[in-house]
Amino acid sequence: MDPALSRFVTEPFGKGVALTHSSAAARSSRAEITLRHVCHLYRKYQDDLRIVRKEQRELRTTHPQMRTQLDDLEAEITYLLIREERPATVVEIGSLHGWSTTWILRALRDNRAGALVTHDLIDTARHHVPAGLAEGRWTFVPGDVRETLRGHRHGIDHLFIDAAHTASFARWFVGGLFPTLRAGTPVSVHDVFHGRRPWPISEGRVVLSWLADNGAGYFTPSRRAAAVVNRELEDLKRRLGLLEPVHDGRDDPMLFFRMP
Ligand SMILES: C[S@@+](CC[C@H](N)C(=O)[O-])C[C@H]1O[C@@H](n2cnc3c(N)ncnc32)[C@H](O)[C@@H]1O
């Protein structure tokens, strides 16, 4: 095993994080990720989501220097999928200042189960993630994920990718990481749909080709690539009283799918 990986397995952040293989709950909950399903999750978890949105707004206020990339719909959908599927181990690639990290950790906190392993070249997230949220459920692994996840032995029950956005990085994860995931595992990739289509030579283009080659569909709340979905979700949030912005971005370019 790579030394960096063995360090995080044996010396986790805080009191210690138990990395386990996929939970029965994660295995049994395999609804297709569709607008209908996402709307159902918004209704089901609206009370908890209201609290988390307030907490995330406060985090931005208390850390004004924090750079935050994830827009509201994509962050909320990440939270909702994790609540519903109760993954034992979430892997996050690319945390920057910890914005997506805190959304994911709040979902695990609210589940009272599960651990997050974050991989990033820079460790700035460590300065922004509240200690109480991290303790017992967060492990940060510094370094190039292509090395730090190499030969990983733990299960990955939810994979979140928001890192290099280059075609070569995407070729690494579709060829080297995806084959280690179980069919049905939820995966998300950020910055795919800032426009109606991904840029020609980009991470998004590689992922869409891989999905097509493997006969898999996807879901996106992107304002430009899926305007109707985006509008329906905003309408639902208005009806639920969840529309006040947490983050300024409105593109929501994330791609969600299940491993075929
Ligand atoms: C767009 S930022 C992540 C934003 C964050 N998810 C958020 O919600 O604010 C991308 C991050 O990926 C990290 N990154 C890029 N290439 C990487 C690699 N090969 N291994 C690990 N981390 C990488 C960068 O250091 C950066 O912090």
The ligand as an SDF file (V2000), in Angstrom:
LIG
                    3D

 27 29  0  0  0  0  0  0  0  0999 V2000
  -12.0380   23.5210   -8.0220 C   0  0  0  0  0  0  0  0  0  0  0  0
  -11.0750   23.2220   -6.5930 S   0  0  0  0  0  0  0  0  0  0  0  0
  -12.2130   22.3540   -5.5140 C   0  0  0  0  0  0  0  0  0  0  0  0
  -13.3270   23.2080   -5.0400 C   0  0  0  0  0  0  0  0  0  0  0  0
  -14.1320   22.6390   -3.8910 C   0  0  0  0  0  0  0  0  0  0  0  0
  -14.6640   21.3250   -4.2150 N   0  0  0  0  0  0  0  0  0  0  0  0
  -15.2690   23.5850   -3.5070 C   0  0  0  0  0  0  0  0  0  0  0  0
  -16.4330   23.1520   -3.4540 O   0  0  0  0  0  0  0  0  0  0  0  0
  -14.9890   24.7570   -3.2200 O   0  0  0  0  0  0  0  0  0  0  0  0
   -9.9930   21.9650   -7.1680 C   0  0  0  0  0  0  0  0  0  0  0  0
   -9.0620   21.3820   -6.1440 C   0  0  0  0  0  0  0  0  0  0  0  0
   -8.5210   20.1750   -6.7070 O   0  0  0  0  0  0  0  0  0  0  0  0
   -7.2030   20.0390   -6.2750 C   0  0  0  0  0  0  0  0  0  0  0  0
   -6.4760   19.1570   -7.2090 N   0  0  0  0  0  0  0  0  0  0  0  0
   -6.2000   19.3910   -8.5160 C   0  0  0  0  0  0  0  0  0  0  0  0
   -5.5180   18.3570   -9.0310 N   0  0  0  0  0  0  0  0  0  0  0  0
   -5.3570   17.4430   -8.0450 C   0  0  0  0  0  0  0  0  0  0  0  0
   -4.7090   16.1760   -7.9500 C   0  0  0  0  0  0  0  0  0  0  0  0
   -4.0960   15.6120   -9.0090 N   0  0  0  0  0  0  0  0  0  0  0  0
   -4.7430   15.5170   -6.7660 N   0  0  0  0  0  0  0  0  0  0  0  0
   -5.3570   16.0690   -5.6910 C   0  0  0  0  0  0  0  0  0  0  0  0
   -5.9800   17.2690   -5.7170 N   0  0  0  0  0  0  0  0  0  0  0  0
   -5.9740   17.9510   -6.8810 C   0  0  0  0  0  0  0  0  0  0  0  0
   -6.6620   21.4700   -6.2350 C   0  0  0  0  0  0  0  0  0  0  0  0
   -5.5500   21.5810   -5.3760 O   0  0  0  0  0  0  0  0  0  0  0  0
   -7.8880   22.2580   -5.7720 C   0  0  0  0  0  0  0  0  0  0  0  0
   -7.8490   22.4940   -4.3870 O   0  0  0  0  0  0  0  0  0  0  0  0
  1  2  1  0
  2  3  1  0
  2 10  1  0
  3  4  1  0
  4  5  1  0
  5  6  1  0
  5  7  1  0
  7  8  2  0
  7  9  1  0
 10 11  1  0
 11 12  1  0
 11 26  1  0
 12 13  1  0
 13 14  1  0
 13 24  1  0
 14 15  1  0
 14 23  1  0
 15 16  2  0
 16 17  1  0
 17 18  1  0
 17 23  2  0
 18 19  1  0
 18 20  2  0
 20 21  1  0
 21 22  2  0
 22 23  1  0
 24 25  1  0
 24 26  1  0
 26 27  1  0
M  CHG  2   2   1   9  -1
M  END
$$$$
